[in-house]
Amino acid sequence: MFRKHRQEETPKPAAPTTPQSTNTPQVTRPTAPVNRPDRSSTDNQASAAQQPNAPRTLVVGRGISVQGTIQDAERLIVEGLVESSSIKAKTLIVAPDGVFKGTVEVENAELAGTVDGTLVVRNNLKVMGTGRLLGKAECRNFQVELGGQVTAQLEMLPASGPKTEI
């Protein structure tokens, strides 16, 4: 019923737009979109770094380990391991696989990973569903999502009083 037709003739190439040698075979290719990685998050980080009012942010990436004192970082994002005897920052964010061991003093903290040590939070401390808080913590406001683990001595700071700048 259906028969295969052998193509006797080769397809004619498209007319060249630039002069070419007659000895060079011409290949035509369909135009396809080029897949490029999404750089919107990288672009946002770069533009935030260029803004004069952007917080000074230190990101300790997955698989990275940092030991020592961290100074002058307004925001600390821990995706790897940080071991420190003393850190002062405005915001601490610990990612689900992140681990912070030591002492930290911040305005706000969001824990999706593990903090083991002493944590002083002047305002809001939030333990996410994957977060673990071990050791000792002081905070003004405290929230734990379903699944979050707290095995720590917890002290609530008074709601009123002078606010200490970090």
C-alpha positions in Angstrom: 0.0 0.0 0.0 2.7 2.5 0.9 5.8 2.5 -1.0 9.1 4.0 -0.1 10.3 6.5 -2.6 14.0 6.8 -3.1 15.1 10.3 -3.4 17.1 10.4 -6.6 18.0 14.1 -6.4 19.9 15.7 -3.5 18.1 18.8 -2.1 19.1 22.1 -3.4 21.0 24.2 -0.9 19.7 27.6 0.0 21.3 30.5 -1.8 24.4 31.7 0.0 24.4 35.2 1.4 28.1 35.5 1.2 30.3 34.5 -1.7 31.8 31.0 -1.2 34.1 28.8 -3.2 32.3 26.4 -5.5 34.4 23.6 -4.0 33.0 24.1 -0.5 29.9 22.1 0.3 27.1 24.2 1.8 25.2 22.9 4.8 21.9 24.4 5.9 20.8 23.9 9.5 17.5 24.7 11.0 17.6 27.5 13.5 17.0 26.2 17.0 16.8 28.1 20.2 20.0 28.1 22.3 19.6 26.7 25.8 21.3 28.9 28.3 21.2 28.5 32.1 18.8 30.9 34.0 21.0 33.6 35.4 18.2 35.6 36.9 19.2 34.7 40.5 22.9 35.4 39.8 21.9 38.7 38.1 19.8 39.6 41.2 22.7 38.9 43.5 25.1 40.9 41.4 22.7 43.8 41.2 22.1 43.6 45.0 25.8 43.7 45.6 26.1 46.9 43.5 23.4 48.6 45.5 24.8 50.9 48.2 22.1 50.0 50.7 22.3 46.2 50.1 23.2 44.2 53.2 26.8 42.9 53.4 26.1 39.1 53.0 28.4 36.2 53.6 27.2 32.9 52.1 28.9 29.7 53.2 27.9 27.3 50.4 27.2 23.6 50.5 30.3 21.5 51.1 32.2 24.5 52.4 33.5 24.6 56.0 34.5 27.9 57.8 36.1 28.1 61.2 37.0 31.3 63.1 35.5 34.8 63.7 33.3 36.5 61.2 33.1 40.2 61.3 31.2 42.9 59.4 28.7 40.6 57.8 25.2 42.0 58.1 23.6 38.8 56.8 25.1 35.3 57.3 23.7 32.5 55.1 24.9 29.0 56.1 24.5 26.2 53.6 27.7 24.3 54.7 29.4 24.2 58.1 30.4 27.2 60.2 32.2 26.8 63.5 32.8 30.1 65.3 33.4 31.3 68.9 31.8 34.7 68.2 29.7 36.1 65.4 27.7 39.3 65.4 25.3 40.0 62.5 21.9 41.3 61.8 20.4 38.2 60.2 21.3 34.5 60.4 19.8 32.1 57.9 20.7 28.4 58.1 19.7 26.4 55.1 18.3 22.8 55.4 21.7 21.2 55.1 23.6 23.9 56.9 25.2 23.5 60.3 26.3 26.3 62.6 28.3 25.5 65.8 29.4 28.1 68.2 28.1 31.5 69.5 26.1 33.9 67.4 24.3 37.2 68.3 21.8 38.5 65.7 18.7 40.6 65.3 16.7 37.8 63.5 17.3 34.1 62.8 15.7 31.6 60.5 16.8 28.0 61.0 16.0 25.3 58.4 19.3 23.5 59.3 21.1 22.9 62.6 22.4 25.4 65.2 24.4 23.8 68.0 25.7 26.3 70.6 24.6 29.7 72.0 22.2 31.8 70.0 21.1 35.3 71.1 18.3 36.7 68.9 17.2 40.3 69.7 13.9 40.0 67.8 12.6 37.0 65.9 13.8 33.4 66.0 12.0 31.0 63.6 12.7 27.2 63.6 11.5 25.8 60.3 10.1 22.3 59.8 13.6 20.9 59.0 15.4 23.0 61.6 17.1 21.9 64.8 18.1 24.1 67.7 20.5 22.6 70.2 22.3 24.2 73.2 21.1 27.6 74.5 19.0 30.3 73.0 17.7 33.7 74.0 15.1 35.6 71.9 12.2 38.1 72.0 9.8 36.2 69.6 9.9 32.5 69.1 8.2 30.4 66.4 8.5 26.7 65.6 7.0 25.2 62.5 5.6 21.6 62.5 8.6 19.2 62.5 11.1 21.7 63.9 13.1 20.4 66.8 14.2 22.3 69.9 16.5 20.6 72.4 17.8 23.7 74.1 17.6 25.9 77.1 15.3 28.7 75.9 15.1 32.2 77.6 12.7 34.8 76.4 14.0 38.4 76.3 11.7 41.1 77.6 9.4 42.6 75.0 10.1 46.2 75.9 13.4 47.9 76.7 16.2 49.5 74.8 17.0 47.9 71.5 20.6 47.0 71.1 22.1 47.6 67.7 24.5 45.0 66.4 
